[in-house]
Amino acid sequence: MKRNIIQNICAAGLISMATFSACTKDFEKINTPPTSVTTVDPGLLMARILRDGTFQESGELPNTKFGSWVQHWAGGPVVPVSRYFEGPDNQVWSQHFTLLRNIIQIKKELSGKEAAPEGRSKLAITEIYEVYLYQRLTDLYGDIPYSDVTTSDKEINRTPKFDRQEDIYPALVAKLDAALARLTVGDQSYGTSDFFYNGNIDKWKKFGNSLKLKLGMRMRYANAYLAQKTVTEAMTSPLGLIAANSDNAAVPTFNNAQAENQNPVLRQVTTGSADLRYLANTLVDVLKSYNDPAYPCWPSRLL
């Protein structure tokens, strides 16, 4: 009986070894779906980045949160947004890093073409918008992961350090200058995948230079020397600045349809309920103290 048990155990062991060997043979091939996407058109990624980045900035989610955080408005019984927390999913934070992850993918797709006409200006445009996203993110949250953020799917850093905002801003100016220097008229661009400018590199120069001016203005109290240098360079640059509506960075709507007003308080005037949001007394008191001419225009139910 004992001998039979030992024989059975040995047989089971041999079967397991054979099964394991069979399972591990061609392991990578078996576990790689034959229809998996291995490359992505950078234009498709850029189109998604520009669309989502624009809508996420102007939509209701950030407006209701940040507007209540700085006490521009307060939540009513239906939408209690004045609780100073973003929720369990940190949506605004994660949305930004999703966009930045797609930018990293574009850089991967165009790797090796940094100095070639088919990749140089595409990468420059991508990095200009990357600066735009990081500047928005650090303005919202202060210190954020920047220098330690994962840039490769081979080496993932799950605990990147948080850089100080005072270090991030100068780094963004340097990155922006490098990107603007690479923009070259005549290079391949994103064409119709570029919802802002349809691949017009001259207009991206204006956008990038205007962003530089914005960065300089935001630094004026934290780093006066760099702020003045940055602003002066942007104002005197031959790249130009956004000076007309035709230069605006905007995502067009289908058939030129007009999107609804995304400001949640203004939209409430025509379509909402008085139970949703109210102007906060902090903002109202400031409007009154300055005798703001817009103050009497607000509907009484919002005041």
Secondary structure, 3 states (H helix, E strand, C coil): CHHHHHHHHHHHHHHHHHHHHHHHCCHHHHCCCCCCCCCCCHHHHHHHHHHHHHHHHHCHHHHHHHHHHCCCEEECCCCCCCCCCCCCCCHHHHHHHHHHHHHHHHHHHCCCCCCCCCCHHHHHHHHHHHHHHHHHHHHHHCCEECCCCCCCCCCCCCCCCEECHHHHHHHHHHHHHHHHHHCCCCCCCCHHHCCCCCCCHHHHHHHHHHHHHHHHHHCCCCCHHHHHHHHHHHHHCCCCCCCCHHHCCCCCCHHHCCCCCCCHHHHHHHHCCCCCEEECHHHHHHHHHCCCCCHHHCCHHHC
